[in-house]
Amino acid sequence: MTASAFWGIVFGVAFVVQMGYWLLLYAGFRRAQRGDAKVSEASLPPMSVIVPVRNEAANLPALLAALTRQTHPHYEVVLVDDDSEDATPEIIQSWQQTHPTLRLLHVDHPKEPRKKNALTQGIDAARHELLAFTDADCAPPPGWLASLAQQHAGAQQETLLIGYSPFRKAPGLLNRLARYETFVTGFLTAATVGLGRPYMAVGRSISYPRSVFRRIGGFAHSLHSMSGDDDLLVQEVNRRRAAVVNHLFDARSFVPSNPPPTWRRWLHQKRRHLSAGRFYDRGTQAHLGLFHATSIALWAAPFGLGWWGLGLLAAKLAVQTALLSRAAAALDERDLLPVQPFLELLYAAYNLVLAPLGLARMPKRW
């Protein structure tokens, strides 16, 4: 077999695998959209919002302003201070004077993994059965809680809800790439929910009943991982069939987050998130590995096959952009599509370099 024939088979197989994955994921995304049901806001169930905070004095004013503007008629916000060394508790106490929906808990004896420990204390202290979670650097829109409560009220059985959390738009290449990575991850998250194989969520917008948390033994399944209070929890819920998993598409449920200020901060954050992949089940690891490996391989096709390889890459990008257009409309990320091929190249480089680093060694700090 000649070298050109060998590389033709390699890149041809990579192209077929990519097309198969993208068509399957597109079908899953469309199926996930059909599960977004609503009921009247007249009788929404009460909810507790749990937010772990540590040294978040700079982010708290925006977060608290957003949470106290929720249109839901009956909710509380439980802020769990994980032994902050700045003015975090004082800021919360100041807001409590005029906003009785806010509650402050203190973690007096922090232990690893710290975020999961703080979350568990907040869950145990919550007054309501339905729980919602977000992070300190987020600003949920006014209808966020009402949207979650409507989905829970309209469900036929206990449900874990996964929301979309985009980065806010800002100038610069870093912002475009960070938003594109979040968008593609959001597409994969919703698509795998639709396919009945959910593997991912973000702690910036997730909701489930406390009974589901207790049914899976809390975070006992992932105490060995610093990350995983979202994605590993979703996988455990699905593995045990502890609840139905649905994805939200109501724009009121989108929770924007502050964009990464520097490349270093973003890369550290993503490496920390990727480290949880070490603890995914082997089937999920295999699918993600094959999906990303074949995508990266096609960027090498023009070097191995010349114009034929370039044609394979161009066809893959054209199909991918066309299929992502539905997701871009649903998740309000249309402005990313005109530069999608360039962002996809950077995304491939990101997966080639950062994913192995995240999987090889656990970060030592949060």
N, C-alpha and C positions, 0 to 999 in steps of 0.2 A: 504494500500500500504506500502510495506516495505521500509526502508531507502535506500537500495541498488537499488530498482526499481525506486524510486524517483530520485536519483542522476543519474541513467542510462538514464532516460528521459531527465533530465536537460542537461547533457553533450552530449547526442545524438543530441538534438535539436541544441546545440551550434555548434556541428560539421557540421551538415547539413547547418546551416546558413553560417558558414565560407566557406564551399565548394561552396555554391551558390554565395557568394560575390566574391570569388577569380576567379571563372570561368567567371562571368560577367565582372569583371575588366580586366581580360586577353583579353576578346573579345573587350572591349573598347580600350585597349592599342593598339591592332593590327589595329583597325579601325582608331585610331588617327595617326598611322604611314603612312597610305595611303594618308593623307592630306598634306604631306610635298612636295610641288611642287617648281620648280625652273624655272627661266627664265635667259636669257643671261645677263652677267654683262655689256654689251655694253651700256645700257641706264638705269642705276639705278636711281631711284628718289632721290632727295636730302633729307637729314635727319638731325634732331637736337637731340643731346644727352643731356639729363637733369640729372644733378647730384647734389643733395643737400649735402652740406658739413658743418660740424661744428666741430672745433677742430680736424681736420684730418691731421695735419702736418706730422705725422709719415707715413700715408698711401698715401699721395698725389703723391710723386715721382713715385711709381709703377703704380698708376692709370693713371697719366698724360702720362707717357711713353707708356702705353698700348693704350690710346685713340689717341695719336698723331701718332701711327703706323698703324692706320686703312687703309685698302686698298681701301675703298670706295672713289671715286673721288670727291665727293661734300658733305661735311657735316660740321657741327659746333658742338662745345661742350660748353654748357651753365652750368657753375658752380655757384651754388647759395649759397653764404656764409651766413649762419644763425647766424650772430653775434658771430663769433669765438673769442676766447680769447687767441689763440696761434698764430703761424706764418702762418696759413692757407692762408689768403689773400696775404701775401707777397710772398709765394711760387708760387701761381698761377700767380701773376703779373710778377714774374721773368720768368716763362715759356712763358708767353704771348709775350715776346720780340722776341722770335724765332719761335713761333707757333701761327700764326694769326687765326687759327681755334678756339682758346680758347677765351671764353668770361666770364667775372666775373660780377656777380650781387651781391648786398649787401641787406640783409634783415635788414633794419634800425629799424623796429618796430616789433620784434618777437611776435607771439601770438600762442596760443595752438589751435589745435595740430601742433607743430612747423614744423615737416617734411612735412605735407600736405600743410601748408602755404608756405613753401619754394618751394615745387614742383609746386604749382599753379602759383607763380610768375615766375618761370622758363618757364612753359608752355606758359604763356601769352607773354613772351619776345622772345620766339623761332621764328626764321626767316622762318622755314620750317614747312610744314603741318604734315609730318611724324615724330613721336617722338620715341625715344628709351631711356630707363632708366636703370641705374645701380647704385651701391653704391660705396662709397669711398674706401672700403677695397677689391675691386675687381680689376681684371686685364683682361678685355675682350681680346680674341685673335685677331690677325690682321684682320681676315675675318668676325668678328662678325657683324659689320654694313652692310657689303655687303650681308651677308646671310639674315639679316632682310629685307633689301631693295629688294632682289630678291623675297622673299615671298610676300611682299606687292605688287610688280609689277605683280606677277603672279596670284594674287587673283582676282576673279570675282567681289567681293564687299569689302567694308571696313572690315578690319580684325584686331582683337587684337591677337598678337602673344605672346605666353608664352614660355620662354626659360628655360633650365635646368642650375642650378648653383651649382655645387658640391664643397665640401670643398677639398682643396689640401691634398694630401696624406702626412702623417707624422707618426712617430712611436708612439705607445702607444694605450691603450684601449679607451681613450677618443676620439681620432681621428677616430678609427674604428666605435664606436657607433654613433658619430655625423655624419659621412659619411653614415652610414646605415640608420639612421633616415631621412637624406636628400634624400637618394636613394628611400626609401619606399614612402616618400612624393612625390617625382618626379614621381614614378610609378602611384600613386593614381591621381596625377594631370593630367597626360597624359591620363590615363584610363577614367576619368570622362569627359575630353574633347571629347574623342571618343564616349562616351555614350550620348553626348549632354547635360550633367549636370555639366559644369565646376564650380568649387567652390574655386580654389586655384591658386596662382601664387606667385612668389617671386620678390621683387623689384629689385633684382640684374640683372634680364634680362627679360624685358617686353617691348612691343612696340605696339603703336596704333596711329591712326591719331588724331590730335587735335580736329577735328570735333566730334569724338566719345566722348571725354572727356567733351566737351561742351553740347553734346546731353543729357548726363546723369546728367547735372548740376554740373560738377566738383566733388568735394569731399563732397558736401552737404549731401549726403546719409550716410556719416560715420564720420562727424565732432565730434561725441560723443566718438569716439574710437581713442586712441593714435596710434594703428596699423590700417592696413586695406587699405593702399594706393595701395595694390596689390590684396589680395584675396577678400576683400569686393568690390573693384572696378570691378573685373572680374564678381562677382556675380550680381552686378548692371547692367553691360553691358549685361549679359545673360538674366536677368529678363526683361529688356526693349527691348531686341532684337535689341540693338543699333549697333551691329557688329557681324560678325562671329568670333568665338574663335577657334584658331588653336594652336597646340603644335609643337615646333621645335625639329627636330632630327638630323639636320646637325651638325656635330661635331664642325664646325667653330662657331656655335652659343652658345656653352657651355661656361659659364662665371665662371671661378674658383674664389673662395673666400678664404680668410685667415681662417684656422681652428681655433676653439676656443682655447685660450692658457691655460685656467683653467676650471675645472668643474664648478666653481661658475659663470664664465662669460657665459659659454654655457647655464647653467640652467636659468640664468636671461634672456638671449636672447630668449630661447624657451618659457619661461613663458610669456614674452611680446608678442610673436607671437601668443601663444595660447589664450591670452586674447581677441583677435578679434573674437574667436569662440562664444563669448557671443552674438554677433550680426549677426550670421549666421541665415538664415531662418530655420524654425522648421523642414522642411523636411531634409535639410542637416544635422542639428544637430542630428536628429533621426537616420539617416543612419550611420553617423560617430560613434555615441554612441553605436549602436548595433554591428557594425563591430568590434570596439575595445573591447567592453565588452565580446563578445563571444570568441574573441581571447585570452583575459586574462583568461576567465573561463576555457578554455581547459588546461591551465597550472596547474589548480587545479584538473583536471580529474584523474591523477594517485593516488591522495590522497583519492578521493572519490570512485573510482572504481578499484583500484589496477592495475593489468595487462591489463584489458580491457581499463581503462582510459589511460594508457601509450600507448596502441595501437592507440587510437583515436588521441592523441597528436602527435605521430610519423607519422601517416598518414597525418595529417594536415600539419606538417612541410615538409614532402616529396612533397606533392602536391604544397605547397607554393614555395618551392625552385625551383621545376621544372618550374612553371609558371613564376617566377621571372627571370629565366635564359635569356629569350628573352629581358626583360627590362635591365638586367645587360649588355648584349652585346650592346644594342642600346645606353645606357647611359655610357658605358665604366666603369662599376663597377664590373667586373667579379671577382676581388680578394676578394670580400666580401662573395661570395657564399660558399666557403669551411667552413666558421665559421658562416654561417647564423643561425643555430639553437641557438647557444649561444648568438648571437647578438639579435635574436628575443626575447629571454628571457629577456634581458636587456631592449629591446624596450617595452615589455609588462609592466615591472616594471616602466619604464618612463611614460607610459600612465596611469598607475594606480595611480601614486603619483602626477605627475606634471600637468596633464590635469585638474584635479579638482581644483588645486591651481590657475592655469591660468584663469579658468572660474569663480572662486569665487570672485576674487578681481583684479581690474585693477592696474597694476604697476603705481607708482607715478613718475617714471623717465624713460627717454628714454634709 
